[in-house]
Amino acid sequence: MTEQAPVHFDDTEVAFSYKSDWDLRKANLIFTIVNHPSVSQVATALAKKALDWGLPVKGLIRSTVFQHFCGGETVEESEKTVDLLSKFHVGTILDYSVEGAHTEAGFDTTTDEILHTFEEAKKNKSVPFCVFKTTGIASAELLTKLQAQQTLTATEVAAWQRVQERVDRICAKAQAYQVPVLIDAEETWLQDPIDGLVRQMMKKYNHERAIVFTTLQMYRADALARLRNDFHYAAMDNYFYGVKMVRGAYMEKERERAAALGYPSPIHPTKEATDDCFNKGLAFCIDNKQRITVMCGSHNEYSNQFLTVLMAKHSMKASDPRVWFAQLLGMSDNISFNLAKSGFNVAKYVPYGPVASVMPYLIRRAKENTSVEGQSSRELTLIRKELRRRKG
């Protein structure tokens, strides 16, 4: 067993070492608002309306919540954040977070922007991964129809062919540049065709190491079965398996749809069941580390700690390239920076895009922090602890 000092997540000096006093005070304001769900809901609704009406609020949004959770409006603007994080041995995953493309031209534009992130990753080793969301380059309606095995029109058949070509272009670039690409998970009712496509890409490009990564949402009741099934395909076809594990992003939507349409909820009934599934998934990945590269995409302190313990039990170095930890920019810095200081591979998801276009992402972050029990209050407690420490 590797002798490895346990990682602690309560060292706020390390956690916020990259933030100035001014940035920390802004973070305190943001999480104070987020910690009050009703206030947060009103604030985000007003910000969205103000942008829709063309009111001059972009500067205020940009200098507060946007700056806290996003790298910039472009890849080039985000380079400052990339460089700042890299000083503390934290990598960046550039995430083009513009949503709402509904045309073929829009899907092509998004594809081009995703390919642009690979250019940044190629020249900057502090960008160890690229990422994309399939519904950014494909119609959700088309994916839903594919999963339901409904007959496609000739136009839809052609559209699906273009989706496959876009995904292949992205994965081919990942292989050519040797920059792994993370493919985000979506809602259960359109995930199956994405999984099939990702499996094809893994089979095509993951011969020497994991270049194409799937994402598993471990709040799904079938998550462990899906993980084992994915691994079975990788072993049968002799390719490496890359997986990003997250708890999941669409819980309320999933449960509401299941209730409305009268089918069993696909989500674990309790948080405890999800946590247990997540940690069993980590253990499975480490047990099969010869073929699996895993990214622990979690803001849960126990799961991150648990993975470090698993690594030690398997005599793995903290810097083993088969294990990564990832959190969102502006959240859980106590996890990210303390892991990085201990030598683990850590990366922050850094969203970017025009302020108005990234608003849906920012609204989700606000909702996530208010809906996850204790998340915003935990952030606030740590921020205030560090402010007190700096005052001496």
N, C-alpha and C positions, 0 to 999 in steps of 0.2 A: 504493500500500500504506500502511495506517495505521501511523504510528510508535507502537509500543506496546512498552513495556518488558516483557521476558519475565517470566512469573510463576514464582517459586521456591516450593517446597513444604517447605523445611527450616527456615523461620523459626518456631521454636517459641514465641517470645514473642507473635507474632501468632496462631499456631494456638490457644494456650490462654489467650488474653487474657480470656476470659469465665469462666474457672475460678479459684476461690479455691485457696489452698494445700491446704486440707482436701479439696476436690473432686478436686484433682489426685492427692493421696495415695490417695484411694479408687479413682480410675481406675487407678493403679499396681497396687493390690491386685487389682482385677477382671481386668486383662489379664495379671497374673502367673499367676493361676489359669487363665485361658483359654489361656495359652501352653503349658500342660501338658494335653494332650487327655484323659489318663486321670483327672487330678484334676478337670478341668472336667466330664467325664461323670458322675463320682460326685457332685459338688456339685449339678449340675442335677437329677439323679435324686432325690437326697435332698430338695431343695427342693420338688420336685413331690409326692413322697410325703408330706412333712410337711403341705403344704397340703391334700392329699386326706384326710389323717387328722385335720385340724382342729387341728394343733399350732400354738402361738403363734409362728409364724415370719414372719408377714406384715410386721411392723414391720422386721425385719432385712432382708428382701428389698426392701422399699420404700425403705429408707434407703441401700441399696447398688446392686445391679444395676438395679433398677427406676428409681431416680432417675437413674442414668447414661444409660440408654437410652430412657426414657419421659418425657413431659411431666407426667403426673399421671393421676388416675383419671377425671377429667372434663375437658370442654372448659374449664370455668371454672378448674379447678386448673392447667391447662396454660398459662394466660395469662401466668404468671410467666416461663415458658420462652420464650414468644413475645416478650415484652417484652425479655428479656435478649438473645436473639439479634438482635433488631432494632437494638439499640444498636451492633452491629457490622456492620450492613447485611446481615444474613442473614435471609431470610424463613423462614416456617414452613409446612409442609404437614401439617395435622392429620390423623392417620391412626388411625381407630377400629380398634384391633387385636384386638378380641374375636373369637374364632373358635368354630366349633362349633354355630352355629344350624342346626337340622335341621327346623324346623317353619315353617309359613306365618306363624304369630304371631311367631316368632323372626326371620324374614326381614323382616317389617314393622317390628319394633322396631329392627333394624339400619338399615333404610332411614331411619327417623325420625332416628336418631342421625347418619347421614351428612348429612341435610338440615340438622341442627342446626349442623354445622360451617360451612355456608354463612352462617349468621347471624353467626358469629364473623368470617368472612372479609369480610362486607359492612361490618362496623363497624371492622375492623382491617386496614389496608393491608399490615401485616406478614405477613398470611396470603394469599399471592398465588395459591394453588391449593388445591383440595380433591381428595380421592382416595377411591376405593372399590375393593373386590375383589368381583367378580361372585359368587363362591361364598359371600360373606357375605349375599347376598340371593336366592340361587337354589340349588337342590339340585345338587350335583356329579353325582349319579346321573342326573338329568334331562338335564344338559348333555352327559354322556357318551353317553346314549341318542340325543340329537339328532344328535351328530356321527356316530354309527354308523348313522344313518338308519334306526333301528328304529321300528316303529309305536308311537305313543304311545296310552295309554289316554285316555279322556275326562277323567279326573282330571288326567293329565299335560298334556293340551292346555290345560286351564284354568290349571294351575300355570305353564306357559310364558307364557301370556297375562299373568299377574300379574307375572312377571319382567320382561317387556317394558314393562309399565306402570310398574314401580318404576324401571327404568333411565331411562325417559322423564321421570318426575317429577324425578329428580336432574339430568338434563341440561337440562331446562326451567328449573330453578332456577339452574343455572350460567349459562344465557343471560340470564335475567331480572336476575341480580345482576352479570353480566359478570365472573364468577369462573371461570376455566377448571377443568375437572375431569379428573383423570388416572384412567384405568380400568386397573387392574393386569392383568398377564398371568397365566395359569394353566398347568396341565399341557397338553402337546400334544394329549392324547386328548379334551380338552373345550374347546379354545381356539377351534375353528372357529365354533361358534354365537355365541360372544362377539364374535369379529371381525365376523361378519355384522351383529350388533346394533350394534356400535360404528360400523360404516360407515353404517348408517341414521341414527344420531344425528349423525354428522359432516355428512351430507348435509342434515339438517334444521336444524342449529344453527350450522354453521361458515361462514356466508355472508360475514360481514364480517371475521372473524379466527378463529383456532383457539381454540374454546371446549372442545370435546370432544377428548381426547387418547387415543390407543391406546398400548399398551406392547408393544415388540418385545424378545424375549429373543434376543440376538445369538449365544448359544451354539447356537442351532438351525441346522442345516445349510442350511435354506431361508430364513434370515433376510433376506438381501439380496434374494432373489427376492420375498419378502413385502413388503419395503419398497418395491421398485419397483412391485409390483402395487398396493399401497395408494395410491401417488402417482398411478398411472395412473387409478384410480377418481376421485381428487380432481380431476385435470385434466379428465377426461371430464365429470364432473358439476359442475364449476366451484365447488368449495368448498375452503376452507383445510384443510391437513392438520397435525394436531398429533401428535407422537410423542415418547414417552419411551423412550429406549434404555437397556437394562440388559443385563448379560451373561447373567443367568438364575439362577433360584432352586431348580430341581428336578433338577439334573444326575444325582445318584445314583439318584433315584427313576425318572427317565426311562430310564436305561440298564438298571436292574434289570427294569423292566416289559418293555422291548424284548427282553431276553434271555429272560425267562420266557415270553413269548408268541411268540417266534421271528420278530420283524420287525427290520429294520435300525434301529440306534440313530438317533434324530432329532438327536442332539447332535454337534457337531464333535468329531473324534477327539482333538484336542490343544488345550491352552490357547492355543498360538500361532495356531492357525486361528481360534479365537474372537476373540482380540485383533485379528487382521487383519480379520475380518468387522466387528467393532465400529467400527474406525477407518475402514474403507471406507464404512460406514453414515453416520458423521459427515460424511465428505466429500460423500456424495450429498446429504445434507440441506442443507449449506451451498451446494453447487452449485445447489440448487433453492430457495433461501431466499425467493424471491418468493411461494412458496405454502406452504412448510413452516416450522413452528415446532418446534424440537427441544429436548428436555431430555436432557442427558447425565447419566444416573443411574449414576455410576461411582465406585468407590473406587480406580481405577487411575490412578496419577499421570501415566503417559505419555499416556493417552487424553484426560485433562483438558488437559494441556499442548498436545497435538496440536490440540485444538479451538480453543484460544486462538490458535494459529499460523494455522489455517485462517481464522479471523475476520479476523486482520490482513491476510492475503493478499487477502481479499475487501473490504478497506477498511471493515470493520464496526467500529463503536465497541464497546467492552467492554460497554456498557449496552444494546446492541441488544435490543429486546424479543422478537426471534425466537429467541434463544438463552438457555437456562438450564442451570445446573449444579446437581446435587442429590446429597446424601449423607445417610446415616442419622445421627440424633442419637447422639452418643457415639462416632462412628467417623470417621476421616479428617478431623479438624478442621484438620490442616495443609493439606489441599486447600481445604476450604470457606472458612476465614477468610482465607487468603492470596489466594484468588480474589476474595473480597468486598472486601478492602482495595484490590485493583487495579481495582475498579469493575465487575466482572462480576456478572451476575444469579445469585444463589446462594440456594438454599433447603434447609433440613434437613427430612427426614421426621421428624415428631415423633409417635410412637405414643402412644396413651392408652387407658385402660380400667381396670376393676378389676384389682388385682394378680393375683389367682388366674386371671382370665380371660385375662390377657396373657402368662401363663407359656409357652404354646406359642411365642409370638413370641420371648420372651427365650431359650428353649432353642435356637431356630433361629439366633439371633444368636451364641450360644456355639459352636454347631456350625460356623457359617459362618466364624468367626474361627479355629477350629482346623483347618478343612479347606482354606481358601484359603492356599496356600503363602506364608509370610512375613507374612501379614496381622497376626496378633496380635503377633509379634515386632517388626514395624515400628511398631505403635502403642506398644508398650512402650518401644522405643528412644527415640522422640520424647518420651514422657511423662517418662522418666528424664533425658533431656537438659534438659528445661525445669525439672525439680526441681533439677538441679545449677545451672542458670543462676540460679534464684531464690535459692539459698543463697549465690551469689556466689563 
